[in-house]
């Protein structure tokens, strides 16, 4: 089996396993994933919002906040798992497309 085939199989397995991000924090009572805190969560944890974070927090809005489609927040684990899988696949496609576009610009003609 070619290395690229193994890579795609591995990526597919990771996509299918992405709903573990829903199950494991709940099972271990871990709260939010490390580093994925919003300004409101940081305020709860440390008691204030740093000035730089408060200033920049409105700059970026995630296309799929919390990896879920709008209105699906309370639909249950099967729907949330499906949304996680779609988010993972979408993210991988975007990264691959950006890498290919950058590669096109950086590669020389005739190579």
C-alpha positions as CSV (number, residue, x, y, z in Angstrom):
1,X,0.0,0.0,0.0
2,X,1.3,3.4,-1.0
3,X,2.3,6.0,1.7
4,X,-0.3,8.4,0.4
5,X,-3.1,5.8,0.7
6,X,-2.1,5.2,4.3
7,X,-2.1,8.9,5.0
8,X,-5.7,9.3,3.6
9,X,-6.9,6.3,5.6
10,X,-5.3,7.8,8.7
11,X,-7.0,11.2,8.0
12,X,-10.3,9.4,7.5
13,X,-10.0,7.6,10.8
14,X,-9.2,10.9,12.6
15,X,-12.3,12.5,11.0
16,X,-14.5,9.6,12.2
17,X,-13.0,9.8,15.7
18,X,-13.5,13.6,15.9
19,X,-16.7,13.3,18.0
20,X,-14.5,12.0,20.8
21,X,-14.1,15.7,21.5
22,X,-17.7,15.7,22.7
23,X,-17.5,12.6,24.7
24,X,-14.2,12.7,26.6
25,X,-14.6,16.2,28.2
26,X,-18.0,15.2,29.4
27,X,-16.9,11.8,30.7
28,X,-13.9,13.3,32.5
29,X,-15.7,16.4,33.6
30,X,-13.0,18.4,31.9
31,X,-15.0,21.4,30.7
32,X,-13.8,23.2,27.6
33,X,-10.9,21.9,25.5
34,X,-7.6,23.5,26.6
35,X,-6.9,26.8,24.7
36,X,-10.4,27.0,23.1
37,X,-11.7,29.5,25.7
38,X,-13.7,32.5,24.7
39,X,-13.5,35.8,26.6
40,X,-16.4,34.8,28.8
41,X,-14.8,31.5,29.9
42,X,-11.5,33.3,30.7
43,X,-13.4,35.8,32.8
44,X,-14.9,32.9,34.8
45,X,-11.5,31.2,35.2
46,X,-9.3,34.2,36.1
47,X,-11.8,36.9,37.1
48,X,-11.1,39.4,34.3
49,X,-10.7,39.7,30.6
50,X,-7.2,40.9,29.5
51,X,-7.4,44.2,27.6
52,X,-5.9,42.8,24.4
53,X,-8.3,39.9,24.3
54,X,-11.3,42.2,25.0
55,X,-10.1,44.4,22.1
56,X,-9.6,41.6,19.6
57,X,-12.3,39.1,20.6
58,X,-14.8,40.5,18.1
59,X,-12.3,40.4,15.3
60,X,-12.9,36.8,14.2
61,X,-16.2,34.9,14.2
62,X,-15.9,31.1,13.6
63,X,-17.8,29.8,10.6
64,X,-19.1,26.9,12.8
65,X,-19.0,28.1,16.4
66,X,-18.4,25.1,18.7
67,X,-18.2,22.9,15.6
68,X,-22.0,22.8,15.3
69,X,-24.4,24.2,12.8
70,X,-26.6,27.1,14.0
71,X,-29.7,25.7,15.8
72,X,-28.1,22.2,16.4
73,X,-26.7,23.0,19.8
74,X,-29.5,21.0,21.7
75,X,-30.2,18.3,19.1
76,X,-28.4,15.5,20.9
77,X,-25.2,13.5,20.6
78,X,-25.9,11.9,17.2
79,X,-26.5,15.3,15.5
80,X,-23.5,16.9,17.3
81,X,-21.3,14.0,16.3
82,X,-22.4,14.4,12.7
83,X,-21.6,18.1,12.9
84,X,-18.1,17.4,14.3
85,X,-17.4,15.0,11.5
86,X,-18.5,17.6,8.9
87,X,-16.4,20.3,10.7
88,X,-13.3,18.0,10.6
89,X,-13.8,17.2,6.9
90,X,-14.4,20.8,6.0
91,X,-11.3,21.9,7.9
92,X,-9.1,19.3,6.2
93,X,-10.4,20.3,2.8
94,X,-9.7,24.0,3.5
95,X,-6.2,23.2,4.7
96,X,-5.4,21.0,1.7
97,X,-6.8,23.7,-0.7
98,X,-4.7,26.4,0.9
99,X,-1.6,24.3,0.8
100,X,-2.1,23.5,-2.9
101,X,-2.6,27.1,-3.7
102,X,0.5,28.2,-1.8
103,X,2.4,25.3,-3.5
104,X,1.3,26.6,-6.9
105,X,2.6,30.1,-6.1
106,X,5.9,28.9,-4.7
107,X,6.7,26.2,-7.3
108,X,8.6,27.2,-10.4
109,X,7.4,26.5,-13.9
110,X,8.9,23.4,-15.3
111,X,9.7,21.7,-12.0
